[in-house]
Protein backbone atom coordinates (compact mmCIF):
# COMPACT_ATOMS: atom_id res chain seq x y z
CA UNK A 1 0.00 0.00 0.00
CA UNK A 2 1.59 3.25 -1.08
CA UNK A 3 1.40 6.39 0.95
CA UNK A 4 0.35 9.65 -0.68
CA UNK A 5 2.66 12.52 0.19
CA UNK A 6 3.19 16.03 -1.07
CA UNK A 7 6.22 17.07 -3.05
CA UNK A 8 7.22 20.34 -4.63
CA UNK A 9 7.15 20.16 -8.42
CA UNK A 10 10.60 20.84 -9.91
CA UNK A 11 9.02 22.60 -12.93
CA UNK A 12 6.29 24.89 -11.60
CA UNK A 13 7.26 24.97 -7.90
CA UNK A 14 3.75 24.15 -6.61
CA UNK A 15 3.04 21.45 -4.03
CA UNK A 16 1.36 18.40 -5.52
CA UNK A 17 0.43 14.86 -4.48
CA UNK A 18 3.07 12.18 -4.92
CA UNK A 19 2.67 8.41 -4.46
CA UNK A 20 6.38 7.62 -4.91
CA UNK A 21 5.99 6.05 -8.35
CA UNK A 22 8.41 6.92 -11.15
CA UNK A 23 5.64 8.01 -13.49
CA UNK A 24 3.86 10.39 -11.09
CA UNK A 25 3.02 13.74 -12.67
CA UNK A 26 2.33 17.21 -11.31
CA UNK A 27 -1.36 18.05 -11.00
CA UNK A 28 -0.79 21.58 -12.28
CA UNK A 29 1.79 21.47 -15.10
CA UNK A 30 1.63 17.71 -15.91
CA UNK A 31 5.43 17.29 -15.81
CA UNK A 32 7.14 14.29 -14.25
CA UNK A 33 7.94 14.77 -10.56
CA UNK A 34 11.06 12.61 -10.81
CA UNK A 35 12.11 13.10 -14.41
CA UNK A 36 15.67 11.78 -13.93
CA UNK A 37 14.47 8.55 -12.33
CA UNK A 38 11.83 8.12 -15.04
CA UNK A 39 14.43 8.67 -17.79
CA UNK A 40 16.81 6.15 -16.20
CA UNK A 41 14.10 3.50 -15.99
CA UNK A 42 13.04 4.05 -19.61
CA UNK A 43 16.67 3.87 -20.79
CA UNK A 44 17.22 0.68 -18.78
CA UNK A 45 14.14 -0.88 -20.37
CA UNK A 46 15.27 0.12 -23.88
CA UNK A 47 18.80 -1.26 -23.27
CA UNK A 48 17.28 -4.57 -22.13
CA UNK A 49 15.13 -4.80 -25.25
CA UNK A 50 18.09 -3.97 -27.51
CA UNK A 51 20.20 -6.61 -25.75
CA UNK A 52 17.50 -9.20 -26.37
CA UNK A 53 17.31 -8.21 -30.03
CA UNK A 54 21.07 -8.62 -30.37
CA UNK A 55 20.95 -12.22 -29.17
CA UNK A 56 22.16 -14.78 -31.66
CA UNK A 57 18.74 -16.42 -31.76
CA UNK A 58 16.17 -13.62 -31.46
CA UNK A 59 12.94 -14.78 -29.82
CA UNK A 60 9.96 -13.61 -31.82
CA UNK A 61 6.63 -12.99 -30.06
CA UNK A 62 5.03 -15.50 -32.44
CA UNK A 63 7.39 -18.35 -31.49
CA UNK A 64 5.84 -21.34 -29.76
CA UNK A 65 6.87 -22.53 -26.28
CA UNK A 66 9.22 -25.25 -27.53
CA UNK A 67 10.93 -22.91 -29.98
CA UNK A 68 11.31 -20.27 -27.22
CA UNK A 69 12.85 -22.87 -24.92
CA UNK A 70 15.30 -23.99 -27.59
CA UNK A 71 16.33 -20.43 -28.45
CA UNK A 72 16.76 -19.51 -24.78
CA UNK A 73 18.85 -22.64 -24.23
CA UNK A 74 21.05 -21.97 -27.26
CA UNK A 75 21.55 -18.30 -26.28
CA UNK A 76 22.52 -19.35 -22.75
CA UNK A 77 24.83 -22.06 -24.10
CA UNK A 78 26.48 -19.50 -26.38
CA UNK A 79 27.21 -17.15 -23.49
CA UNK A 80 28.45 -20.06 -21.36
CA UNK A 81 30.92 -21.08 -24.07
CA UNK A 82 32.15 -17.50 -24.46
CA UNK A 83 32.62 -17.19 -20.68
CA UNK A 84 34.52 -20.48 -20.53
CA UNK A 85 36.81 -19.36 -23.35
CA UNK A 86 37.61 -16.11 -21.54
CA UNK A 87 38.24 -18.01 -18.29
CA UNK A 88 40.55 -20.44 -20.12
CA UNK A 89 42.60 -17.63 -21.66
CA UNK A 90 42.87 -15.85 -18.29
CA UNK A 91 44.01 -19.11 -16.67
CA UNK A 92 46.62 -19.74 -19.37
CA UNK A 93 47.87 -16.15 -19.06
CA UNK A 94 48.23 -16.48 -15.29
CA UNK A 95 50.15 -19.76 -15.71
CA UNK A 96 52.49 -18.15 -18.26
CA UNK A 97 53.12 -15.17 -15.95
CA UNK A 98 53.80 -17.45 -12.97
CA UNK A 99 56.21 -19.59 -15.01
CA UNK A 100 58.07 -16.51 -16.21
CA UNK A 101 58.44 -15.25 -12.65
CA UNK A 102 60.13 -18.43 -11.44
CA UNK A 103 63.88 -17.77 -11.49
CA UNK A 104 65.75 -20.33 -13.36
PyMOL commands that set and color helices and strands:
alter all, ss='L'
color gray80, all
select helices_A, chain A and resi 35-53+65-101
alter helices_A, ss='H'
color red, helices_A
select strands_A, chain A and resi 5-8+15-18
alter strands_A, ss='S'
color yellow, strands_A
deselect
rebuild
show_as cartoon
